Amino acid sequence: MSAEYLVSSLPPVPFDGPAPFPQAKFAEMCSEWLSARDARGVAALVSGAESSHPLVVRWRDLSVQMRNASAEERARASGADAGKWKRPASGCDIYRTSLVRAAFRENGPMARQDALDRAEWDAAGELVSPCDPLGPGAAFAYAVRLGVAERRSRTAATEGNAIFDRIAAAARTGAAGKE
């Protein structure tokens, strides 16, 4: 078992392109190359299952902090109270929170989502130890980035345009039937 071998042999995950393979496949790969504890941690991170693995706990705290900042910004824009959407998290990553707040100042929803995705992508790097850049933390960061790439691929412009076209066609057909 060698995290270094696994991490060094992985294809890059493009931010603006399709993931090289699904997160679930990566979790399976980890069971062969990582320790049993780390492989279970990656599987929990990917599936959203509970885990006490320190890297999963760290990621969930970072993720919750960023989602809480998003909830605050959405609530501020709508004049609502963000309290019911916020979740408890340990620590306080002011840098990540400020990135989320800056994303809400972007022009348009696509630019805002790109900035939010970039903040999540960059936050995954927090899981990589500077003393062990090819260690288990790099595998956890890779899993997070695969998830971002998969989500971005599902919401690509071409797919969005196809959905819009179907909705517009249905609206035209419905309007034509009422005449």
Residue frames relative to the residue before (quaternion, step in Angstrom):
aa qw qx qy qz dx dy dz
M 1.0000 0.0000 0.0000 0.0000 0.00 0.00 0.00
S 0.1221 0.8013 -0.5728 0.1221 3.55 -0.78 1.00
A 0.3381 -0.7378 0.5537 0.1864 3.53 -0.50 1.22
E 0.6189 0.5660 -0.3483 0.4187 3.57 1.01 -0.78
Y 0.6570 0.4978 -0.3119 0.4725 3.58 0.94 -0.86
L 0.6506 0.5202 -0.3180 0.4527 3.58 0.87 -0.95
V 0.7104 0.4719 -0.2708 0.4464 3.57 0.68 -1.11
S 0.7021 0.4709 -0.2882 0.4498 3.59 0.87 -0.87
S 0.7053 0.4558 -0.2752 0.4680 3.62 1.14 -0.41
L 0.5086 0.6703 -0.4153 0.3458 3.60 1.24 -0.07
P 0.4459 -0.6536 0.5248 0.3140 3.59 -1.06 0.67
P 0.5824 -0.5866 0.4133 0.3820 3.60 -1.10 0.53
V 0.3207 -0.7005 0.6006 0.2140 3.54 -1.23 0.56
P 0.2591 -0.7848 0.5383 0.1651 3.61 -0.48 1.10
F 0.4907 -0.6549 0.4871 0.3051 3.56 -1.00 0.80
D 0.7977 0.2591 -0.1189 0.5314 3.58 0.94 -0.88
G 0.6707 0.4416 -0.3201 0.5027 3.57 1.01 0.71
P 0.6828 -0.4875 0.3342 0.4295 3.55 -1.24 0.07
A 0.5438 -0.5945 0.4824 0.3437 3.53 -1.19 0.63
P 0.5396 -0.6450 0.4218 0.3390 3.62 -0.95 0.74
F 0.7631 -0.0960 0.0549 0.6367 3.58 1.24 -0.49
P 0.6306 -0.5626 0.3739 0.3822 3.61 -1.21 0.41
Q 0.6507 -0.5139 0.3968 0.3937 3.54 -1.25 0.48
A 0.6382 0.5496 -0.3351 0.4222 3.59 0.93 -0.88
K 0.6444 0.5021 -0.3223 0.4782 3.60 0.98 -0.78
F 0.6356 0.5245 -0.3323 0.4587 3.56 1.00 -0.79
A 0.6274 0.5306 -0.3394 0.4578 3.59 0.96 -0.81
E 0.6295 0.5185 -0.3278 0.4769 3.60 1.04 -0.74
M 0.6373 0.5301 -0.3251 0.4552 3.58 0.96 -0.86
C 0.6399 0.5538 -0.3228 0.4238 3.56 0.99 -0.84
S 0.6110 0.5696 -0.3612 0.4146 3.59 1.04 -0.67
E 0.6613 0.4960 -0.3036 0.4738 3.59 1.18 -0.49
W 0.8099 0.3368 -0.1348 0.4610 3.58 0.96 -0.86
L 0.7101 0.4124 -0.2661 0.5050 3.61 1.12 -0.46
S 0.6262 -0.4795 0.4212 0.4478 3.55 -1.26 0.17
A 0.6561 -0.5153 0.3630 0.4150 3.58 -1.18 0.48
R 0.6520 0.5225 -0.3187 0.4476 3.60 0.95 -0.84
D 0.6874 0.4659 -0.2866 0.4778 3.59 0.88 -0.92
A 0.6324 0.5268 -0.3371 0.4571 3.61 0.99 -0.76
R 0.6425 0.4964 -0.3225 0.4867 3.60 1.00 -0.78
G 0.6260 0.5444 -0.3316 0.4491 3.57 1.07 -0.72
V 0.6541 0.4913 -0.3092 0.4849 3.58 0.92 -0.88
A 0.6449 0.5165 -0.3238 0.4611 3.59 0.95 -0.86
A 0.6550 0.4992 -0.3108 0.4745 3.61 0.99 -0.79
L 0.6328 0.5298 -0.3307 0.4576 3.57 0.97 -0.82
V 0.6866 0.4935 -0.2728 0.4590 3.57 0.92 -0.98
S 0.7591 0.3968 -0.2093 0.4716 3.59 0.89 -0.92
G 0.4617 -0.6771 0.4543 0.3494 3.58 1.19 -0.39
A 0.4101 0.7177 -0.4670 0.3142 3.59 1.26 0.26
E 0.6093 -0.5423 0.4310 0.3860 3.54 -1.26 0.41
S 0.1131 0.7775 -0.6124 0.0875 3.55 -1.10 0.72
S 0.2939 -0.7428 0.5726 0.1844 3.53 -1.11 0.70
H 0.3430 0.7342 -0.5133 0.2826 3.59 1.26 0.20
P 0.5240 -0.6837 0.3991 0.3141 3.62 -0.73 0.99
L 0.6648 0.4890 -0.3252 0.4617 3.61 1.00 -0.64
V 0.6160 0.5107 -0.3478 0.4886 3.60 1.09 -0.59
V 0.6424 0.5144 -0.3160 0.4721 3.57 0.95 -0.88
R 0.6486 0.5146 -0.3145 0.4643 3.60 0.94 -0.88
W 0.6728 0.4883 -0.3078 0.4628 3.58 0.88 -0.91
R 0.6624 0.5058 -0.3231 0.4483 3.58 0.86 -0.87
D 0.6331 0.5145 -0.3388 0.4687 3.59 1.01 -0.71
L 0.6524 0.4982 -0.3178 0.4745 3.60 0.90 -0.86
S 0.6694 0.5119 -0.2928 0.4517 3.56 0.90 -0.95
V 0.6615 0.4950 -0.3063 0.4728 3.58 0.94 -0.87
Q 0.6289 0.5304 -0.3443 0.4524 3.59 0.97 -0.77
M 0.6776 0.4747 -0.2989 0.4755 3.60 0.95 -0.83
R 0.6555 0.4920 -0.3214 0.4743 3.61 1.00 -0.74
N 0.6130 0.5338 -0.3487 0.4666 3.59 1.08 -0.64
A 0.6388 0.5093 -0.3217 0.4785 3.58 1.01 -0.81
S 0.6258 0.5208 -0.3320 0.4763 3.62 1.04 -0.74
A 0.6489 0.5139 -0.3177 0.4624 3.57 0.94 -0.87
E 0.6407 0.5226 -0.3236 0.4601 3.59 0.98 -0.80
E 0.6800 0.4849 -0.2963 0.4634 3.58 0.92 -0.89
R 0.6490 0.5015 -0.3209 0.4736 3.60 0.97 -0.78
A 0.6514 0.5089 -0.3093 0.4702 3.57 1.00 -0.83
R 0.6321 0.5305 -0.3314 0.4573 3.57 0.98 -0.83
A 0.6696 0.5066 -0.2958 0.4554 3.59 0.96 -0.87
S 0.7605 0.3692 -0.2057 0.4931 3.58 1.02 -0.73
G 0.4736 -0.6866 0.4313 0.3439 3.57 1.27 -0.13
A 0.4979 0.6527 -0.4216 0.3851 3.59 1.22 0.41
D 0.5196 -0.5964 0.5040 0.3468 3.53 -1.36 0.06
A 0.3564 -0.7663 0.5005 0.1880 3.59 -0.70 1.08
G 0.4367 0.7570 -0.4225 0.2402 3.58 1.23 -0.35
K 0.7065 0.4720 -0.2946 0.4374 3.59 0.86 -0.82
W 0.6895 0.4575 -0.2837 0.4845 3.62 1.22 -0.30
K 0.6010 0.5816 -0.3613 0.4123 3.57 1.19 -0.37
R 0.2049 -0.7689 0.5995 0.0857 3.54 -1.14 0.78
P 0.5515 -0.6196 0.4321 0.3538 3.59 -1.09 0.59
A 0.0331 0.7756 -0.6291 0.0410 3.55 -1.11 0.77
S 0.4274 -0.6768 0.5344 0.2714 3.54 -1.18 0.57
G 0.7916 0.3042 -0.2282 0.4782 3.52 -1.09 0.68
C 0.2047 -0.7513 0.6149 0.1242 3.49 -1.36 0.06
D 0.0728 -0.7980 0.5982 0.0014 3.55 -0.40 1.24
I 0.2339 -0.8224 0.5065 0.1113 3.55 0.07 1.33
Y 0.6137 0.5560 -0.3512 0.4369 3.58 1.03 -0.75
R 0.6869 0.4702 -0.2891 0.4727 3.61 0.82 -0.95
T 0.6314 0.5293 -0.3289 0.4615 3.56 0.99 -0.80
S 0.6710 0.4873 -0.3080 0.4663 3.59 0.95 -0.80
L 0.5997 0.5453 -0.3627 0.4598 3.61 1.10 -0.57
V 0.6448 0.5058 -0.3167 0.4776 3.57 1.00 -0.82
R 0.6536 0.5057 -0.3200 0.4632 3.58 0.90 -0.86
A 0.6410 0.5142 -0.3205 0.4712 3.59 1.00 -0.80
A 0.6045 0.5668 -0.3578 0.4306 3.61 1.04 -0.71
F 0.6783 0.4941 -0.2939 0.4576 3.58 1.02 -0.73
R 0.6239 0.5016 -0.3520 0.4850 3.58 1.27 -0.02
E 0.4508 0.6811 -0.4513 0.3594 3.59 1.30 0.02
N 0.4712 -0.6584 0.5087 0.2927 3.54 -1.21 0.54
G 0.8398 0.1542 -0.1469 0.4993 3.54 -0.60 1.15
P 0.5992 -0.6167 0.3873 0.3326 3.54 -1.12 0.69
M 0.6380 0.5237 -0.3507 0.4423 3.63 1.01 -0.65
A 0.6515 0.4978 -0.3143 0.4785 3.59 0.96 -0.82
R 0.6285 0.5259 -0.3304 0.4682 3.57 1.04 -0.78
Q 0.6801 0.4814 -0.3020 0.4632 3.62 0.86 -0.90
D 0.6068 0.5417 -0.3532 0.4621 3.59 1.04 -0.70
A 0.6738 0.4897 -0.2923 0.4699 3.59 0.92 -0.90
L 0.6437 0.5047 -0.3227 0.4761 3.60 1.02 -0.74
D 0.6457 0.5062 -0.3163 0.4762 3.58 0.99 -0.82
R 0.6428 0.5165 -0.3215 0.4654 3.58 0.98 -0.82
A 0.6328 0.5233 -0.3358 0.4614 3.61 0.99 -0.77
E 0.6551 0.4954 -0.3091 0.4794 3.59 0.99 -0.82
W 0.6282 0.5479 -0.3157 0.4533 3.57 0.97 -0.94
D 0.7051 0.4605 -0.2627 0.4710 3.56 0.83 -1.00
A 0.6264 0.5469 -0.3396 0.4395 3.59 1.04 -0.75
A 0.5634 0.6005 -0.3901 0.4120 3.59 1.11 -0.56
G 0.5885 0.5947 -0.3538 0.4181 3.57 1.14 -0.58
E 0.5463 0.6214 -0.3872 0.4068 3.58 1.22 -0.41
L 0.6324 0.5554 -0.3266 0.4300 3.58 1.19 -0.46
V 0.6355 0.5292 -0.3198 0.4624 3.58 1.25 -0.37
S 0.3535 -0.7328 0.5445 0.2040 3.55 -0.77 1.06
P 0.4627 -0.6760 0.4887 0.3002 3.61 -0.84 0.87
C 0.6551 0.5082 -0.3049 0.4685 3.59 1.19 -0.52
D 0.7827 0.1809 -0.0890 0.5888 3.59 1.23 -0.35
P 0.0372 -0.8715 0.4887 0.0199 3.60 0.62 1.12
L 0.7208 0.3659 -0.2493 0.5333 3.61 1.23 -0.25
G 0.4569 0.7123 -0.4224 0.3247 3.55 1.26 0.32
P 0.8027 -0.3070 0.2100 0.4661 3.56 -1.29 -0.21
G 0.6003 0.5805 -0.3653 0.4112 3.60 1.01 -0.68
A 0.6253 0.5334 -0.3321 0.4628 3.56 1.09 -0.71
A 0.6266 0.5209 -0.3379 0.4711 3.60 1.08 -0.66
F 0.6439 0.5073 -0.3228 0.4731 3.59 0.99 -0.77
A 0.6461 0.5075 -0.3174 0.4736 3.58 0.97 -0.85
Y 0.6210 0.5401 -0.3322 0.4607 3.59 1.01 -0.79
A 0.6433 0.5236 -0.3190 0.4586 3.58 0.96 -0.88
V 0.6459 0.5060 -0.3216 0.4727 3.61 0.94 -0.84
R 0.6925 0.4824 -0.2845 0.4548 3.58 0.85 -0.95
L 0.5773 0.5480 -0.3767 0.4738 3.59 1.12 -0.55
G 0.6514 0.5243 -0.3094 0.4529 3.58 0.98 -0.86
V 0.6385 0.5090 -0.3219 0.4792 3.57 1.00 -0.80
A 0.6697 0.4996 -0.3005 0.4600 3.59 0.89 -0.94
E 0.6389 0.5182 -0.3281 0.4642 3.60 0.98 -0.80
R 0.6673 0.4984 -0.3011 0.4644 3.58 0.89 -0.94
R 0.6659 0.4960 -0.3078 0.4645 3.58 0.92 -0.87
S 0.6319 0.5282 -0.3349 0.4578 3.61 1.03 -0.70
R 0.6521 0.5159 -0.3133 0.4588 3.58 1.04 -0.75
T 0.7582 0.3344 -0.1890 0.5269 3.57 1.14 -0.55
A 0.2230 0.7988 -0.5251 0.1912 3.56 1.10 0.66
A 0.6651 -0.5365 0.3518 0.3821 3.55 -1.18 0.57
T 0.6549 0.5165 -0.3371 0.4366 3.60 0.89 -0.81
E 0.6519 0.4897 -0.3179 0.4839 3.57 1.01 -0.77
G 0.6414 0.5246 -0.3200 0.4594 3.57 0.98 -0.80
N 0.6500 0.5053 -0.3146 0.4724 3.58 0.99 -0.82
A 0.6348 0.5242 -0.3320 0.4604 3.61 1.01 -0.77
I 0.6435 0.5035 -0.3182 0.4807 3.59 0.98 -0.81
F 0.6435 0.5168 -0.3232 0.4630 3.58 0.93 -0.88
D 0.6506 0.5206 -0.3187 0.4518 3.59 0.91 -0.88
R 0.6496 0.5060 -0.3226 0.4667 3.61 0.96 -0.79
I 0.6612 0.4967 -0.3072 0.4709 3.58 0.94 -0.86
A 0.6596 0.5034 -0.3067 0.4663 3.58 0.94 -0.90
A 0.6480 0.5088 -0.3231 0.4656 3.60 0.97 -0.80
A 0.6492 0.5069 -0.3156 0.4712 3.58 0.99 -0.82
A 0.6470 0.5112 -0.3211 0.4658 3.57 1.01 -0.77
R 0.6423 0.5083 -0.3215 0.4752 3.60 0.99 -0.80
T 0.6605 0.5023 -0.3112 0.4632 3.58 0.91 -0.87
G 0.6639 0.5006 -0.3031 0.4656 3.56 0.97 -0.83
A 0.6576 0.4964 -0.3038 0.4783 3.58 1.03 -0.81
A 0.6487 0.5151 -0.3231 0.4577 3.59 1.02 -0.77
G 0.6557 0.5257 -0.3139 0.4418 3.59 1.05 -0.70
K 0.6607 0.5166 -0.3039 0.4519 3.60 1.20 -0.44
E 0.5681 0.6239 -0.3842 0.3747 3.59 1.20 -0.22
